[in-house]
Amino acid sequence: MVTLRGEHTREHLKKIVIINQKGGVGKTTTVVNLGDALTRQKKKVLLIDLDPQAHLSYSLGIQAHELVHTVYELIKGESRFKETLITRGKLHLIPSSLELAGSDLELGGIAGREFLLKEALSGVSRYDYVFIDCPPSLNLLTLNALVFAREIFIPVQAEYLALQGMSKLLQTIDVVKNRLNKELLVSGVIGTRFDKRKLLNREIIEQIDQYFAEKLFKTLIRENVSIAEAPSHGKTIFEYKASSSGAEDYRALAQEIIKRK
């Protein structure tokens, strides 16, 4: 159990999964930059990299393949939270491991395998926000994230076929909600890679708005070269180019999320 003096109550903590089984929608980019944006609003943020590709960890300049203590050891009970936690500026990170790639086979035979992450993080409540970056697939790791979380944010790219496969994702979420986690709900949808000059982009956002109604955030993340460049430098958009439209958008999104309560 992780219990720290002055920590927030469990009711204060917002546990959010960032998920979309479609790759290239800005899932990891959103976790990194939204997390940093919220710390700049004086919020305490924990990021959890649950993707075997470890893109979140690498995007923050963390060499996941060199680490001894990662989320892999944490969920297996071989490491404690404090051993696994990496402090990077004001951001806190539980890094990924490339060994997660075999987790379905290795952990599949364990009783209560869907609750491993929840149990490993059972005492974590000192944060305002916990964001989990999931793999772009509906596997055991994703299931663990959905059991732990209370909310789901879905990043959706403003392009043709953006909603393809969304019904399968929502069906999975409903099954988890009904069987394993009654508190779970889709509370936010984030439009990404938006270019208002393109008619198709505007039409796609209209479709997303009709599909998800009030869940679509008003802030849209515009297509921005700096956002794509920042991870190669191991930096967030605010560290790399704070004057960019990407930084402006994630700052606005963070403020919108805070106002939603």
C-alpha positions as CSV (number, residue, x, y, z in Angstrom):
1,M,0.0,0.0,0.0
2,V,1.3,3.5,-0.9
3,T,0.2,5.9,1.8
4,L,1.8,9.3,1.9
5,R,1.3,12.2,4.3
6,G,-0.9,14.9,2.9
7,E,-2.3,12.8,0.1
8,H,-5.6,13.4,-1.6
9,T,-8.7,11.4,-0.9
10,R,-9.6,8.6,-3.3
11,E,-12.7,10.6,-4.3
12,H,-10.4,13.4,-5.5
13,L,-8.3,11.2,-7.7
14,K,-9.3,11.0,-11.4
15,K,-8.2,7.7,-12.9
16,I,-8.3,8.0,-16.7
17,V,-7.5,5.5,-19.5
18,I,-6.5,7.0,-22.9
19,I,-7.6,4.4,-25.4
20,N,-8.2,3.7,-29.0
21,Q,-7.5,0.4,-30.7
22,K,-6.7,2.3,-33.9
23,G,-3.1,3.4,-34.0
24,G,-1.8,6.8,-35.0
25,V,-4.5,8.8,-33.4
26,G,-2.3,10.7,-30.9
27,K,-2.9,8.5,-27.9
28,T,0.6,8.6,-26.4
29,T,1.0,12.2,-27.6
30,T,-2.1,13.1,-25.6
31,V,-1.0,11.4,-22.4
32,V,2.5,13.1,-22.5
33,N,1.3,16.6,-23.3
34,L,-1.9,16.6,-21.4
35,G,-0.1,15.3,-18.4
36,D,2.5,18.1,-18.6
37,A,-0.1,20.7,-19.3
38,L,-1.9,19.7,-16.1
39,T,1.2,19.9,-14.0
40,R,1.6,23.5,-15.2
41,Q,-1.8,24.1,-13.8
42,K,-0.4,23.0,-10.4
43,K,-2.0,19.5,-10.7
44,K,-0.2,16.4,-9.5
45,V,-0.1,13.9,-12.3
46,L,1.0,10.2,-12.6
47,L,1.5,8.7,-16.0
48,I,1.4,4.9,-16.5
49,D,2.9,3.4,-19.6
50,L,1.1,0.1,-20.2
51,D,2.0,-0.2,-23.9
52,P,4.7,-2.8,-24.7
53,Q,6.1,-0.5,-27.3
54,A,7.0,1.9,-24.4
55,H,6.4,5.0,-26.6
56,L,5.3,7.0,-23.6
57,S,8.5,6.2,-21.7
58,Y,10.7,6.9,-24.7
59,S,8.9,10.1,-25.5
60,L,9.9,11.4,-22.1
61,G,13.5,10.4,-22.7
62,I,13.3,7.3,-20.5
63,Q,15.2,4.3,-21.9
64,A,12.7,1.6,-21.0
65,H,14.9,-1.3,-22.2
66,E,17.6,-0.3,-19.6
67,L,15.3,-0.3,-16.6
68,V,15.2,-2.9,-13.8
69,H,11.9,-1.8,-12.3
70,T,8.9,-1.2,-14.6
71,V,5.2,-1.6,-14.7
72,Y,5.9,-5.2,-15.7
73,E,7.6,-6.0,-12.4
74,L,5.0,-4.0,-10.6
75,I,2.0,-5.9,-11.8
76,K,3.8,-9.2,-11.2
77,G,4.5,-8.2,-7.6
78,E,8.2,-8.2,-8.0
79,S,8.7,-4.4,-7.5
80,R,7.0,-1.9,-5.2
81,F,5.4,1.4,-6.4
82,K,8.2,3.5,-5.0
83,E,10.9,1.4,-6.7
84,T,9.1,1.7,-10.0
85,L,8.3,5.4,-9.9
86,I,10.3,7.8,-12.0
87,T,10.2,11.5,-11.2
88,R,10.8,13.7,-14.3
89,G,10.4,17.3,-13.4
90,K,6.8,17.6,-12.0
91,L,5.6,14.6,-13.9
92,H,5.6,11.2,-12.3
93,L,5.9,8.1,-14.5
94,I,5.5,4.3,-14.1
95,P,7.6,3.2,-17.2
96,S,6.8,0.4,-19.5
97,S,8.8,-2.7,-20.4
98,L,9.3,-4.5,-23.7
99,E,8.6,-7.7,-21.8
100,L,4.9,-6.7,-21.6
101,A,4.6,-8.0,-25.1
102,G,4.2,-11.6,-23.7
103,S,2.0,-10.6,-20.8
104,D,-1.2,-12.3,-22.2
105,L,0.5,-15.6,-22.2
106,E,2.5,-15.2,-19.0
107,L,-0.3,-13.7,-16.9
108,G,-3.3,-15.4,-18.6
109,G,-3.3,-18.3,-16.2
110,I,-3.3,-16.2,-13.0
111,A,-6.5,-16.1,-11.1
112,G,-7.8,-12.5,-10.9
113,R,-5.5,-11.5,-13.8
114,E,-7.8,-8.6,-14.7
115,F,-7.2,-7.0,-11.3
116,L,-3.4,-7.1,-11.2
117,L,-2.9,-3.4,-12.0
118,K,-5.6,-2.3,-9.6
119,E,-4.1,-4.3,-6.8
120,A,-0.6,-3.0,-7.5
121,L,-1.9,0.6,-7.4
122,S,-4.4,0.1,-4.6
123,G,-2.9,2.7,-2.3
124,V,-2.0,5.4,-4.8
125,S,-4.1,8.4,-4.1
126,R,-1.8,11.4,-3.7
127,Y,-2.4,12.5,-7.3
128,D,-5.1,14.7,-8.9
129,Y,-4.9,12.7,-12.2
130,V,-3.6,9.3,-13.2
131,F,-3.4,8.7,-17.0
132,I,-2.8,5.3,-18.5
133,D,-1.5,4.9,-22.0
134,C,-2.8,1.6,-23.3
135,P,-1.7,-0.6,-26.2
136,P,-3.6,-0.1,-29.5
137,S,-5.4,-3.5,-28.9
138,L,-8.0,-4.9,-26.7
139,N,-5.8,-7.3,-24.7
140,L,-5.2,-8.3,-21.0
141,L,-3.2,-5.1,-20.4
142,T,-6.0,-2.9,-21.7
143,L,-8.5,-4.9,-19.6
144,N,-6.4,-4.3,-16.5
145,A,-6.4,-0.5,-17.2
146,L,-10.2,-0.5,-17.7
147,V,-10.7,-2.3,-14.4
148,F,-8.5,0.2,-12.5
149,A,-9.9,3.4,-14.1
150,R,-13.0,5.4,-13.6
151,E,-13.0,7.3,-16.8
152,I,-12.0,6.9,-20.4
153,F,-10.8,9.5,-22.9
154,I,-10.8,8.4,-26.5
155,P,-8.6,10.3,-29.0
156,V,-10.1,10.3,-32.5
157,Q,-8.2,11.5,-35.5
158,A,-10.1,13.9,-37.8
159,E,-9.8,11.6,-40.9
160,Y,-11.9,9.2,-43.0
161,L,-12.8,6.0,-41.2
162,A,-12.1,7.7,-37.8
163,L,-15.1,5.9,-36.3
164,Q,-14.4,2.6,-37.8
165,G,-14.1,-0.1,-35.1
166,M,-15.4,2.3,-32.5
167,S,-18.5,0.1,-31.9
168,K,-16.2,-2.8,-30.9
169,L,-14.3,-0.7,-28.4
170,L,-17.6,0.6,-26.9
171,Q,-18.9,-2.9,-26.6
172,T,-15.8,-4.0,-24.8
173,I,-16.1,-1.1,-22.4
174,D,-19.7,-2.0,-21.7
175,V,-18.8,-5.6,-20.9
176,V,-16.1,-4.5,-18.5
177,K,-18.5,-2.0,-16.9
178,N,-21.2,-4.6,-16.4
179,R,-18.9,-7.4,-15.2
180,L,-15.8,-5.9,-13.6
181,N,-16.1,-2.1,-13.0
182,K,-19.4,-0.5,-12.4
183,E,-17.8,3.0,-12.1
184,L,-16.3,3.0,-15.6
185,L,-17.6,5.5,-18.2
186,V,-16.5,7.3,-21.4
187,S,-16.2,10.8,-20.2
188,G,-14.2,12.5,-22.9
189,V,-13.5,12.3,-26.7
190,I,-10.5,14.3,-28.0
191,G,-10.3,15.3,-31.7
192,T,-6.7,15.1,-32.9
193,R,-4.7,16.0,-36.0
194,F,-7.3,18.6,-37.0
195,D,-6.8,21.0,-39.9
196,K,-9.7,23.5,-40.1
197,R,-8.7,24.3,-43.7
198,K,-9.8,20.9,-44.8
199,L,-13.5,20.3,-45.5
200,L,-13.1,16.6,-44.7
201,N,-11.6,17.3,-41.3
202,R,-14.5,19.6,-40.4
203,E,-17.1,17.0,-41.6
204,I,-15.4,14.3,-39.6
205,I,-15.5,16.4,-36.4
206,E,-19.2,17.0,-37.0
207,Q,-19.7,13.2,-37.3
208,I,-17.7,12.6,-34.1
209,D,-19.8,15.3,-32.3
210,Q,-23.0,13.6,-33.5
211,Y,-21.8,10.2,-32.4
212,F,-20.5,11.2,-28.9
213,A,-22.6,14.3,-28.3
214,E,-21.5,16.3,-25.3
215,K,-18.5,14.0,-24.6
216,L,-16.4,15.7,-27.4
217,F,-14.1,18.3,-26.0
218,K,-14.4,21.7,-27.6
219,T,-10.6,21.9,-27.8
220,L,-9.3,20.2,-30.9
221,I,-5.7,19.3,-31.2
222,R,-4.4,20.8,-34.5
223,E,-2.0,19.1,-36.9
224,N,1.4,20.5,-35.8
225,V,4.9,19.6,-36.8
226,S,6.4,20.4,-33.4
227,I,4.1,17.8,-31.7
228,A,5.6,15.2,-34.0
229,E,9.2,16.3,-33.4
230,A,9.1,16.6,-29.6
231,P,9.2,12.9,-28.8
232,S,12.5,12.4,-30.7
233,H,14.1,14.9,-28.3
234,G,12.5,13.2,-25.3
235,K,10.5,16.3,-24.5
236,T,6.9,17.3,-24.1
237,I,5.6,20.0,-26.5
238,F,5.9,22.6,-23.7
239,E,9.6,21.7,-23.2
240,Y,10.3,21.5,-26.9
241,K,8.3,24.5,-28.3
242,A,6.0,26.2,-25.8
243,S,5.0,28.8,-28.4
244,S,3.6,26.2,-30.9
245,S,-0.1,25.7,-31.7
246,G,0.3,22.2,-30.2
247,A,1.3,23.6,-26.8
248,E,-1.6,26.1,-27.1
249,D,-4.1,23.3,-27.8
250,Y,-3.0,21.0,-25.0
251,R,-2.9,23.9,-22.6
252,A,-6.5,24.8,-23.5
253,L,-7.6,21.1,-23.3
254,A,-6.1,20.9,-19.8
255,Q,-8.1,23.9,-18.7
256,E,-11.2,22.5,-20.2
257,I,-10.7,19.2,-18.3
258,I,-10.2,21.0,-15.0
259,K,-13.4,23.0,-15.5
260,R,-15.4,19.9,-16.2
261,K,-14.7,18.7,-12.6
